[in-house]
Amino acid sequence: MDQKINSWLVLAFAIPMPAVHVVLGLANLHKATSAWPMLTAMAICLALMATICWRTAQRTLPFPAALAVLAGVAAMDLLVTGVLPVGIHPGYTAWHNGAIQMLLVALAFRNRLAVAWFGMGLFAVLDFRASLAHGLPLVDALALVLTPVMWMVIATAVLSMLGRSRSNIAAYTQQSRESATRLAREHARSLYREQGMRELDQLARPALETIAAGNVTEAQRRELALLEAGLRDQIRGRVLATPEVLAASRAARVRGVKVDLLDDRKAHLTPAVLADAARQLVAVLERAQSGVVRARALPVGERPQVTILAFDGTEEQNETYAEIHGPLHARTGSS
């Protein structure tokens, strides 16, 4: 939207207003001491109009084109002031004043404010000296340059307002994005907690009802112990407790393996590292027939990120140790 507004401002100042001044200059061409410099200046004006309006979809006019506008403005002023009548107010014979001010304002809206101000200063000096040289009073000479300068002041104020509006829009957009992200995260956490509570209720309620009923059989005790261990894995193991790891841990415990999943990281692993750690941990759990398997996610910043240790107390030589640094830096060892 901001770019569209800027493009319309450029077109409004660079086309109709300079064109009107060119028409006024043609209407007063007979007052000039020579017509050819006037007509040449008008041709330059039309060329500058085309230059400033070139590719307005790009907000900033290329610097060489901006310099060409400065050169054209200076040439217009020199050509026209050289043929103005002497000793009287030129009126619309000095059509170039209005055309130049509009061209420089349009140049400012093409994001070349500094170049436009430099051009306005150059025009003011040239035109003021030419006015005095043609015998105009000081007040009239100043009046011919003050109006263009005021237009540049107005253009600068408009650009400043647009810049503040652009900054405010960007700030409000960022705040809205952050608010939406925060609300989405809070909603996701709420859904996650609710889902976790429902799953816990589905798992724990039948077990608690069985215990409350009394007369728990040995098979039920073993099942309750496995259930308790699985819940402990999800609480203490957190990041390591993927569905595949939980299933492999349960199967290993059924075989008599002691399994410990420990999450000291308290933060997510990257998907690649988690997939690598889960794959190696499941493989170790599936091989284990007895003993202990302990997997640990280390605190953030430590290397490696995950360690896996498996050993059998009855067979000292049967030990496996793995370190997961990342998808390309896993190191394993066995003895």
N, C-alpha and C positions, 0 to 999 in steps of 0.2 A: 504493500500500500504506500509506504514512504517513497519507494522508487517511482511509483506512478505519479505521485504528487510532484516530485522533483522534475520528472520529465515534462509534465504539463506546464510547470513554471518556466522551464527553459524554452519550450515552444511558444508560450504566450509572450515572452519578452523578446525572443530572437526573431520572430517572423512578422507578426502584424504591426508592432510598434515601429521597428526600423523601416518597414515598407511604407507606412504612413508618412514618415519623415522624408523618405525618398520622393514620394509623390509631391509633398509640399516643396521640396527643393526643385523639382521639375516645374512646378507652378511659378516659382520665383527665379527661374533660370535667367530671365532677361535682365535681372538686376546685377548679375555677376559681370565682371570685366571680361571674362572669357568663359565659354561654355565647356570646352574640352576638359579642363581639370575637374570641373563639376561632374561631368558625365563619367570620367574615369573613377572619381571617388565613389559615385553611385554603384559602378560595377564592382569595385572593391567591397562596398557594403554588402551587396548581394552575395558575393563569394564568402564573406565572413559569416553571413547568416547561415549559409549552407554548411560551413565548417563547424559552427557551434552546434547546429542541429544534427550533426553526423553521429549516428549510433547513440541516441539518447538512452537506449536501454542500459548502456554502461554509464554509470553516474559520473565518473571522472573522465574529463576530456584528456586525451593524450597530451603530454607536455609539449611536443613539437607543434601540435595544432594550437595550443594556447599561446605559444610564442608567435605563431603566424598571425593570430588575432591581434596581439600587441603591435606587431609590425604594420598590419593593415590599418589599425586605428590611428597610428602615428602618420601613416601615409595619407589617410583621409583628411586628417586635420591640416596637414601641410598643404595639400592640394586645394582644399576649400578656402582656407584663410588667405591663401595667396591671390585669390580672385574676388574677394569680398569688396564691396564699395567702401571708399575711404571717407571718414568724417561723419558718417551717419550710422544709426543702429541698423544692423543687417537684417533684422527680422528673421523670417523663415528662409532667407538666403543662406543663413547659417544653420541649415537643416541638419548638418552633420553633428551638432551638439546633442540633439535628442537621439539621433541614431546611435552615436557612440555610447551614450549613457545606457541605452537599452542593451546594446551588444555586450558591454562590460558587466551589466547586471546578470544577463544570461550566462556569461562566462563564469561568474561567481556561483551560479546555481549548478554549473557543471563541475563543482567541487574544485575550482581554481580561484579561491577567494584572494589569496595573496597575489597571484598574477593579476587578477582584476583590479585590486587596489593599486598595484604598481602602474598598471595601464591608466587608471583614473588620475593618479598623480602626474604621469607623463602628459596626459591630455590637458590637465589643468594648467600646467606650466606653459605648454606650447600655445594653448588657446588664449591664456591671459596675456602673454607677451604679444601675440598677434593682435589682440584687441587694442592694447595700448598703442601698438605701432600704427593701427588704422585710425587713431585719433579718438577712440571712444573714451568717455569719462570713466573714472575709476569704478564708480558704482555700477555702470553698465557692464564693464569688463568682469567685475566680480560676479554679477548676476548670471552671466553666461556660463560660469564654471560652478557656481554654488549649487544650482539645481542638479546637475549630474552627480556632484559629491553627495548631496542629500539622498539621491536614489541609491547610491552605494551604501550609505548608512542604513537605509531601510532594508536593503538586501541582506546586509550583514546581520541585522536584528532578526530577520526572518530565518536565516540559516541557523542562527543561534537557537531560536525557538524550536526549529525542526530537530536540531541536534539534541536539545534537552528532551524533547518528546521521544526521540529515538532511544535515548538512554533510559527514560522512564519505562517505555514499552519493553525494552530488553530486561530491565530489572523486574518488572511485574511478571513477565513471562517466566523468568528464572524462578521467582518466588512461587508462581503457580505450579511450575514443574516440580519444584522441591516439595510443595505441599501435597501435590498428587502422589508423588513417590512415597512420602512419609505415610499418607493415609493408606496407600496400597500395601506398604509393609506392615502397618499395624493391622490391617484387615487380614493379610496373609498369616500373621502371627496368631491372630484370634482364631482363624479357621484351623490352623495347625494345632493349636491347643485343644480346640473342640474335637477335632478328629482324634487327637491323642487320647483325650478323656473317653471318647466313645470306644476306641480300641481297647483301652485299659479296662473299661467296664465289661466289655465282652469277654476279655481274658480272665479277669480277676473275679468277677461275680460268681461264675459257676464254682471256682475253686474255693472261694470263701463260703459259699453255701454248702459245699461238700464238707469242709472242715467244721462248720457250725452244726451240721447234722450228726457228727461223731462217727465212731466205728470206721475210721479211714483204713482201707486195706493197704498192704505193702505196695501193690502196683500203683494205687492212687498216690501214695507218698512219693514214689519215684516220679510220677507225672507232675506232682506239685513242686517237687524239687527242680525239675527241668523248667517248669513254668517260671519259678522264682529266679533261676539263673538267667533265663532269657530276658526277663524284665530288668534284671541287674545289668545285663549287657547293654540294653538300650539306654539305661541311665548313666552308667559309668563309661560305656564305650562310645556313645553318641556318634561321632563322625565315622567310626569304623563299623558301626552296627548296620550294615546294609542287609537287605533280605537274604542275599546269598550267604553272607557270613553268618547270620543268625541261624539259618538252616544247617550249615555245616557245623556250627558250634553245638547245636542240639544233638546232631548225629554223633559227634565226637564224645559228648558227655554220656550218651547212651552206652558207648563202648568203654567208658570209665576214664576218659581223659579229663583233666582239670583245665578249664579254659578261662583265661582272664583277658578281657578287653578293656583297655584303659585309654581314656582320652584326656590328656593334659594340655591339649592344644586350645580347646574351647573356641575354635574357629574352623571354618570350612577348609577342606583340602581342595586343590584344583581338581577338576574332573579327571584329568589324565593321571595324577598321582593317586587319587582315590581308587580309580579302576585298577591301577597296577598293584596297589596295596591289597585290595580285595581279592584280586586274582591269586596273588601269592599266598595270602592267608587262607583262602579256601583250599588251595592245593596242600598246604601244610596240615590243615585240620583233617582233610580226607585221608592223608597218609598216617596220621597219628593213631596208634592203637592203645596207647596208655601214656602215662606221664603227664607233662604240663605243656600247654601252648599259651604263650603270653604275647599279646600284640599291644603296642603302645604308640599313640600319636603324640609326638613330642611338642613342647610349647612353640609358639610362633617365633621364628627367627633361628631356631636350632636346626642343626643338620646332623643326621638325616631327619626327615620329617616323620617317618614311621619305622619302627623296629619290630621284628618278629623273632621270637625265641621259642624253640620247641626242644624239649629234652625228656628222656625217660630215666627216672631215678634208678631203675634196675639195670640199665644198659648205658654206662657212662659214655661209651663211644658214639652213641646214637643221639647226636645233637645237631640242630639246624638253627642258623642265625641269618637273618636277612635285614638289610637296610634299604629303605626306599627314599631316595633323594629326589627323584623325578623320573619321567618316563624313559630318559636315556642314561640315568645314573644309578640304577639299582645295583646293589652288590649283595651277593649271597655267599654263604659258606656253610660247610657241614663237616662234621668230624665223627 
